[in-house]
């Protein structure tokens, strides 16, 4: 695994709200959490309802990482 495959804690903290903004408006350019250049490529490879998985890459700095966000287990119907 190369250093471009892993995000630092600070980079991950920057990436998460940017992924959220991308999910709201996928046509809006996203800034890379590593080099701060616009043009971060995000691919949603999620397996909902179990986890969100995002492949993120940046042509400017060569970053190529995967972000996993575990989700809680599905909730079954409640009792009436």
N, C-alpha and C positions, 0 to 999 in steps of 0.2 A: 504494500500500500504506500503510495507516495504522499508527500506532504500536501499535494493539491487535492487529495481525496478526503481530507479531514478539515473541518472548520474549527477554529478556536472558539472558546466560550464567548468572547466578544463578538466574533463574526456570526455565531449562531444567534446571539441576542439581537443583532441587527437584521439577520435574515428572516426571522419569524414574522415580525410585523410587515415586512416587505412581501412575503408570501401571502399573508392575509390580504394586503392591498391588491396584489395580483389576482387573487381569487375573486375579489369584488369587481375589478376592472382589468381583465386579461390583456386588453389592448394598450394599456398604459405602460410605458417603458419602466423597467425595474433597475435600480442601481445595485451594483455588486457590493456585497458586504465586506469584501476583501480590498478591492482597489478603488471603490467608490465611482466607477465608471458606469454610465447607463448602458443597458443592453444585456442584463443578466437573463439567461435562458432558463426557464422553469418548465419542467415536465411533471405533471401530476400522475404518479404511479400508485395512488392510494388503493388500499384494500379495505374500504369502509364496510362495515362499522368498526373494524378492529384496529386500523392504524392508517395514518396519513403518511405517505412516502412521496418525497419530492426529489427529483434529480435536478440539480442546479449546476450551471456551468457559465463561465465567462470567457469569451474569446480574448478579451484585453489582457487578463492576467493568467489565464490557463487554469483557473480553479475549476475542478470537476468533482462535485461532492453529492452525497445523498443525505437527505434529512429525514429522519423518522420521528413521527409524533404519535406515540401510542394513545389509543382511545380506550375508554372504559368498555366493558363488555355490554352487549345489547341488553336492554331491560325488557323483561317479559311483562305482559299485561298484569296489572294489579288486581287485587280481589275487591269486589264490590260489597 
